[in-house]
Amino acid sequence: MDILEEIVAHKRIEVAKQKEVIAPKELYREIEKMISDESIHRIISMKSSLRNSDSGIISEFKRKSPSKGWIKEEGQPDIIPASYCKNGASAISILTDEEYFGGRLKFIKTARPMVTCPILRKDFIVDEYQLFQARLIGADAVLLIAADLTKDECKTLAKTAHTLGLETLLEIHSEQELDYVGDNIDMVGVNNRNLGTFHTDVQNSYRLASKLPSDYVLVSESGISNPETVRELRMAGFRGFLIGETFMKTTDPGMALKEFIAQVTI
């Protein structure tokens, strides 16, 4: 079993336990009330934000990784995401997986009132229950990972996400996953990191760029640490660039983002 299989197996157990605490019917009723309440947070389009941005940086609040351990264990969700937004992030990705990435569902709920940027719930989505959770805590978009799902599962989850008003970022790793792209997918991300081995190669984005549909917002994920790489990827058709460790390993992630963007947009 590689690390991705291990994470997904654990995630299914985790979601089953969450359903014992809050029954699906109860969660779904909360969402129905929430959506009908005009005072509740309205979805901010991540797709539009990336299309209209000069940098397209999706700054990630990532405290830990399976391969590197803790990156910033003391990172606070009431400080760093707000600083990202203030310093020019086009969107914010917040890890909500606890076991492997040190995240929490409540991190998005904490950050939501403090930011005007779209928030992506980054997790291993394997059950529609997680989509309802994402909507309840204030996410604007969710990540769907092709390697975690069958094509039918992905299609069903994407449709449910849209029903809830959430946008979808589909993550692929190879040519074999191109046929996951379809209805109810708003953005297509190419992960430059193999989730089984954690080997990272930004060339993966270039390899897949010409094979991806031109009418989707394209996102390059992982292994991006150089502003010049972002400029080159933009030339190849990408409009979003998910960057976490480059910022999170610094003393001030928000300021690191600001300095990075200044070099991207010169």
C-alpha positions in Angstrom: 0.0 0.0 0.0 1.5 3.4 -1.0 0.8 6.6 1.0 -2.1 7.7 -1.1 -3.9 4.3 -0.6 -3.2 4.6 3.1 -4.5 8.1 3.4 -7.7 7.2 1.4 -8.3 4.1 3.5 -8.0 6.2 6.7 -10.2 8.9 5.3 -13.1 6.5 4.7 -12.8 5.4 8.4 -12.6 9.0 9.5 -15.8 10.0 7.6 -17.7 7.0 8.9 -16.9 8.2 12.5 -17.9 11.8 11.7 -21.3 10.5 10.5 -21.8 8.8 13.9 -21.3 12.2 15.6 -23.4 14.2 13.1 -25.8 12.1 11.1 -26.0 12.9 7.4 -29.6 13.9 7.6 -28.9 16.4 10.3 -26.0 17.9 8.3 -28.1 18.1 5.2 -30.9 19.9 7.0 -28.3 22.4 8.3 -27.2 23.1 4.7 -30.8 23.5 3.5 -31.4 26.2 6.2 -28.0 27.8 5.4 -28.6 28.1 1.7 -32.0 29.7 2.2 -30.6 32.3 4.6 -29.5 35.4 2.7 -27.3 36.5 5.5 -25.0 33.5 5.2 -21.8 33.6 3.3 -22.3 33.6 -0.5 -19.9 31.6 -2.7 -16.9 33.5 -4.0 -15.8 32.2 -7.4 -12.3 30.8 -7.4 -12.5 30.2 -11.1 -13.2 33.9 -11.8 -10.6 35.1 -9.3 -7.9 33.1 -11.1 -9.0 34.2 -14.5 -8.9 37.8 -13.5 -5.6 37.7 -11.5 -2.2 38.9 -12.7 -0.4 36.3 -10.6 -2.9 33.5 -9.9 -1.3 32.4 -6.7 -3.3 30.0 -4.6 -1.6 30.3 -1.2 -1.8 27.2 0.9 -2.3 27.0 4.7 -0.4 23.7 5.1 1.1 22.9 8.5 2.4 19.4 7.9 3.0 16.9 5.1 3.5 13.1 5.2 6.9 13.3 3.6 8.4 16.2 5.5 6.6 16.2 8.8 5.7 19.5 10.5 6.3 22.6 8.4 4.8 25.1 10.7 3.1 23.4 13.6 2.4 26.7 15.3 0.6 28.1 12.2 -2.6 29.8 13.1 -5.7 29.8 10.9 -6.8 33.2 12.2 -3.5 34.8 11.1 -1.9 33.2 8.1 -4.9 33.0 5.7 -5.9 36.6 6.4 -2.3 37.7 5.8 -2.3 35.7 2.5 -5.5 37.5 1.4 -4.2 40.9 2.4 -0.9 40.4 0.5 -2.4 39.4 -2.8 -3.5 35.8 -2.9 -5.9 35.0 -5.7 -7.3 32.2 -3.6 -6.5 30.3 -0.4 -6.2 26.5 0.0 -6.7 25.2 3.5 -5.8 21.6 4.4 -8.5 20.0 6.5 -7.0 16.5 6.8 -5.8 16.1 10.4 -3.9 12.8 10.5 -1.4 13.4 7.6 -1.5 17.2 7.1 -2.2 18.7 10.6 -5.3 20.3 9.4 -8.8 20.8 10.9 -12.3 21.4 9.5 -12.6 24.4 11.9 -9.6 26.1 10.2 -11.8 27.2 7.3 -14.6 28.2 9.6 -12.0 30.3 11.6 -10.5 31.9 8.5 -13.8 32.6 6.6 -14.9 35.8 8.3 -11.4 37.2 8.0 -10.8 36.9 4.3 -12.5 38.0 1.1 -10.6 35.5 -1.1 -12.2 32.3 -2.3 -11.3 29.3 0.0 -10.6 25.9 -1.4 -11.2 22.9 1.0 -8.2 20.7 0.3 -8.7 17.2 1.5 -9.2 13.7 0.2 -12.9 13.8 -0.8 -14.4 10.3 -1.0 -17.9 10.9 0.2 -20.6 13.5 -0.5 -20.8 14.1 3.2 -17.5 16.0 3.0 -19.0 18.3 0.4 -21.8 19.2 2.8 -19.2 19.8 5.5 -17.3 22.1 3.1 -20.4 24.2 2.4 -21.3 24.4 6.1 -17.8 25.7 7.2 -17.6 28.3 4.4 -15.5 26.9 1.6 -16.1 28.1 -1.9 -14.5 25.2 -3.8 -13.4 21.6 -3.2 -10.6 19.5 -4.5 -11.5 16.2 -6.3 -8.5 14.0 -6.8 -8.8 11.6 -9.8 -6.4 9.1 -8.3 -8.8 8.7 -5.3 -12.0 8.1 -7.3 -13.5 6.2 -10.1 -14.8 8.2 -13.0 -18.4 7.6 -11.9 -17.6 8.7 -8.3 -15.9 11.8 -9.5 -18.8 12.7 -11.8 -21.4 12.2 -9.0 -19.4 14.2 -6.5 -18.8 17.1 -8.9 -22.5 17.3 -9.7 -23.4 17.3 -6.0 -20.8 20.0 -5.3 -22.4 22.2 -8.0 -25.9 21.5 -6.5 -24.5 23.0 -3.2 -23.0 26.0 -5.1 -19.4 24.8 -4.6 -16.9 25.1 -7.5 -14.7 22.1 -8.3 -10.9 21.7 -8.8 -10.2 18.4 -10.4 -6.6 17.2 -9.8 -4.9 14.9 -12.3 -1.4 13.4 -12.4 -1.2 11.7 -15.8 -2.6 11.3 -19.3 -4.6 8.4 -18.1 -6.7 10.7 -16.0 -7.6 13.2 -18.7 -11.0 11.5 -19.3 -12.1 12.5 -15.7 -12.5 16.1 -17.1 -16.1 16.7 -17.9 -19.4 18.3 -16.7 -19.4 20.2 -13.4 -15.6 20.6 -13.4 -14.6 24.2 -13.1 -10.8 24.0 -12.8 -8.3 21.3 -13.8 -5.2 21.0 -11.7 -2.0 19.2 -12.6 -0.3 17.9 -9.5 3.5 17.8 -10.1 3.9 15.6 -7.0 3.2 11.9 -7.3 1.0 11.2 -4.3 2.2 7.6 -4.2 6.0 8.3 -4.1 6.0 12.1 -3.4 8.5 12.6 -6.2 8.0 16.2 -7.6 8.5 17.3 -11.2 7.1 20.6 -12.5 7.7 19.3 -16.0 4.5 17.3 -15.5 2.5 20.5 -15.9 4.2 21.3 -19.2 3.6 17.7 -20.5 -0.1 17.8 -19.8 -0.8 21.5 -20.7 -1.3 20.9 -24.5 -3.6 18.0 -23.8 -6.0 19.8 -21.4 -9.1 21.6 -22.7 -8.5 25.3 -23.3 -11.9 26.3 -21.9 -11.0 25.2 -18.3 -9.0 27.3 -15.8 -5.8 25.3 -15.5 -3.9 25.1 -12.2 -0.3 23.9 -11.6 0.1 22.3 -8.2 3.2 21.5 -6.0 6.9 22.0 -6.5 6.7 25.7 -7.4 9.2 27.8 -5.6 10.5 30.2 -8.3 8.6 33.2 -9.7 10.1 32.5 -13.1 8.4 29.1 -13.1 5.1 30.8 -12.6 5.7 33.2 -15.6 6.7 30.2 -17.8 3.6 28.2 -16.7 1.4 31.2 -17.5 2.8 31.2 -21.0 1.9 27.5 -21.2 -1.8 28.3 -20.4 -2.0 28.0 -16.6 -3.9 30.6 -14.6 -3.6 29.1 -11.1 -0.5 28.1 -9.1 -0.9 26.3 -5.8 2.0 27.1 -3.5 2.3 26.0 0.1 5.6 25.0 1.5 7.5 27.9 -0.1 5.5 30.3 2.0 4.7 28.2 5.1 8.4 27.5 5.9 9.2 31.2 6.2 8.8 33.3 9.4 6.1 35.4 7.8 4.1 33.5 5.0 2.1 36.5 4.0 5.1 38.7 3.5 6.8 35.9 1.6 3.8 35.8 -0.7 3.9 39.5 -1.3 7.5 39.4 -2.3 6.9 36.4 -4.5 4.0 38.1 -6.4 6.2 41.2 -6.9 8.6 39.1 -8.8 6.0 37.3 -10.8 4.3 40.5 -12.0 7.4 42.5 -12.9 
